Amino acid sequence: MRLLSLKLFLLFIFLSFSSITSADQILDIKNLKIHKDPKKVTNIVFRNSEDLMVSLEDFDNKLVIINFWATWCAPCREEMPSLDILQSNKKIKNLIILPINVGKENIDKAKKFFEDLEIKNLQLYYDDSVKLANNFSLIGLPTTILINKNGEEFARILGSIDFEDKKFIDWLSTYN
């Protein structure tokens, strides 16, 4: 029992310390973790709805949001409409949002998900091998990776948020 308590205490300290040191600015947005030092992202490939390979390098010099989701994920369903609206936000220029399904589902199920939610501004992408999800060390869904114009991950969102939140949009627009 003492060993279990010690492990839990150490885990709590680790998580507390890592969240304090991983943010270089304080922003009151739930689930947003801003990296102190952006990390270069390379060799990122996935498939589009036509089953063609797409590379993150196809979106050089753009602000990229990669959103990992699955049809069975209730928080993914909740946040997807606001993500769709964010793609059409005129305040954030040069933005591309890549919603990547990692649910190991067939493409028709993912298309139906988009249809049911009336997603109009986003394209459908997927990573059926889950290799990409592993490369980003995902620990849950949804997870959103924010990549600057230099191809560096500068922040990530663990869990769902409202992508229409004014604080988030104002903050994100500083990366134009």
N, C-alpha and C positions, 0 to 999 in steps of 0.2 A: 504494500500500500504506500509506503514511504517513497519507494522508487517511482511509482506511478505519479505521485504528487510532485516529485522532483522533476520528472519529465514534463508534466503539464506546466509547471512553473517556468522551466527553461524555454518551452515552446512559447509561452506568453511573452517572456522577455525578448526572445528572438523576433517574434512578430511585431512587438511594440517598437523595438529598436530599428528593424528594417523599414517600417513605415515612416519613422521619423527621418531616417537618413536617405530614403529614396526620393523624397520630395524636396525640390529646391525652392518651391514657393507654396504658400498656403492658399488653397482655394476651397471654398466651402461647397464642394460638389460631391455628393455621396458616391462612393466606390471609385473615384478617380485617383490614380496614383501617378504623380508626375516624377519622371526620372531625373535625378540630379545630373547624371551624365548620359545623354542619349546613346543608344546602342545601334551600330550599323546593322542593317538587315540585308542579307544577300541570299541568292539562290532560292527565291520564293516562287513556286509554281503551283498552279491549281487549274481546275477546269471550269469552262463556262457552260451555259445551258445547251450549247451545240456540241458539247463534248470535246472542245478544242482546248489545248493547253494555253494558259495565260501566265505571263510572268509579271511580277511586281515591277520589274524594270520597264515594262510597257507604259508605266505611269510616272516616269521620271519627271522631276520638277513640279510635282503635284503634291498637295496635302492629301494623304491617303488615310482613310479609316477602314480597317479590316474588322468586320464584325463576325465572330464565330457563333453559329446558332444551330438549332435543330428543330424540327417540326413538333417534337414531343416536349419541348422546353417551354413551360408556361411563361416565365419571365421574358423569353425571346419573343413570344407572341405579343406580349404586352408592350415591348419597346420598339418593335419593328415599324409600326406606323409613324412614330416620331423620327425614326432614322430615315424613313422614306421622305418625310417633309424636310429634314435637314439637307438632303441631297439637292433640293430645289431652292434652298435659302440663298438669296441674292447677296447677302452680306458676306458670305464666305466664298470668295472666288477661287477657282483652280482646285476645287475639292472633288475627290472621287471616293465614293463609298463602295466597298467590296463586301457584301454580305456573303459569307462562305458557309455553306451547310456542311457540318461535320457529323451528321447523325447517321451516316451509313444507310441512307434511305434512297429509294429510287427517285429519279428526277421528277417524275409525275407527281409524287407526294409533295415535293418541295414547290413545284409550280402551283399546285392546289393551295398550299399554304399562302403563297403570295396572292393568289386570286381571292381567297377568302378574306384576306386583310386589305384587299384593294390597293396593293403596292403598285405604284405607277412610275416612280422615278428611279427605281433600283433595278439592276440586272441581277440575275441569279448565277451564283458560282458555287462550286462544291469541291470538297476534298474527301472523296470516299475512302481513301487509304488512311486517313487521319494522320498522315505523315507531317503535314503542315501544322496541325494542332499540336503534335508532339514537339516539333521544332520550336514552337512558341511557348512550350511548357504550360499549356492550359491546365487549370485545376477545376474548371467548371464552366458552365454556359449560362448566359452569354458572357463572352469576353470580347472586348473591343480593344484593338491595338491602333494607336495613333502614330503615324509615320510622317515626319517632316519632308520638305522638298529635297533634303540631302539624303534621303533614304535611311533615316535613323528613327528608331522607335524612341519617342520622347515621352510617351505616357501610355497608360492602359487603364481600362475600366473593367473592374472585376464585378460582374453582376450587371443588372439592368439599371438604366437611368432614363430620364426624360430628355431626349436629344433636342427638345424645343425649349429647354430651360434657358432663360435669357443670360444667366451668369455663364453657362457653358458656351453658348454661342458667342458672347462677347470675348471670352477667353480664347476660344478656338480661332476666332477671326484675327487674333494677333499673330497667328502663324501663316497668314496669307502670303 
